[in-house]
Amino acid sequence: MPKRIVQVYLEKIRKRYQNAPKSLKTRILSEFCVNSGYSRKHASRILSGKLEPRKNRPGPKVKYGPEVVDHLKILWDEMGRICSKKIKSALPLWLPHYSCPGRVKDQLLSMAPSTIDKKLNPYRGPKQKGKGTTKGLKAMMKRIPLKILGDEIKEPGFMEMDTVAHCNDNIAGEYAHSLTMTDLMSGWTENAATWTKDSKQVVKAIAKIEKRLPFKLTGVSSDNGSEFLNNELCDYLFKREKPLSFVRGRAYKKNDNCHVEQKNYTHVREIFGYERYDEFELSVMMDEIYKAYWSPLQNYFIPNLKLISKERLGSRVVKKYDTPKTPAQRLLESEHVLNRVKKQLRHNLKYHNPFMLKKELRNQLKIFFQHVEEHKRKKQLTGS
């Protein structure tokens, strides 16, 4: 008997069953079991009960409603879609500059990283990958020692560096490159754009970045690319009153310079993507965006994580990280940073507003990409 018909039959027979004397109930129960196919025990229970749908058990109350999630998503977008642990540490820095009800701010501050992840998971998308253009120079490899750095760096000043090619899928011709330098102790990261990765242009970009650093540069580590393994850069690093340390990672082992490799995505691809920028003016605009907007935003308001330990348990690798902190916070806590530098860092932290930096960054990127589209149209018209 179909379930729908059984329900109708049950409604009709239940009242008769419940009002019948005990002797008759046995016969009605037997009749119902034969017609419905139910077991005697189950049939007895439903004939004696009420014909009401079972109520769903109430789940947990919604603590963070749509309003809070909407504000969280806005903040996540403004922060550059960083991970939940970084968001948790960044919220106290961003919320004083953010306009929303006080109760929403309190709820955002009370969110655990796991909850933040759960709320933002529906909005996450896949990552893209770019094309590599690094070529080694065997003669210079003998001059630059091979060394893998890690936990032994306890003070700011030693930086990893790498370049990113803005060539799309075509590595022929001239196009813009981004130089990324990141400090191993604090995570302080600076970027500069160059037109091609000619050694002289790369040295010039490194010199510009060195002047902007809030600490003294003591050494650098790079991959085996020809833009780094050359006489011009060696002269710049070694021919000074106190020569800097210069080491390199192993060939084809990107993890040897993992800190800067990670920044190549978060600090370069995140804003400029994978397009080809083969006009000199574009590299000038990129350099200004890095210097005036992107670097202050990343160094003062976006926390980073530092790996404390890594342990293999069977097939699993368990990693432990410290509390997320911004590069500026790590420098302020360091005993190796001068007091006058810390004073300047605190001043900059009060002076900058992350939402204004992000707003200006968007405006500049809008102008930049408009220029990119105009350049594409001109190339199509001229057929070049």
Order of alpha helices (4+ residues) and beta strands (2+ residues): alpha-alpha-alpha-alpha-alpha-alpha-alpha-alpha-beta-beta-beta-alpha-beta-alpha-beta-alpha-alpha-alpha-beta-beta-alpha-alpha-alpha
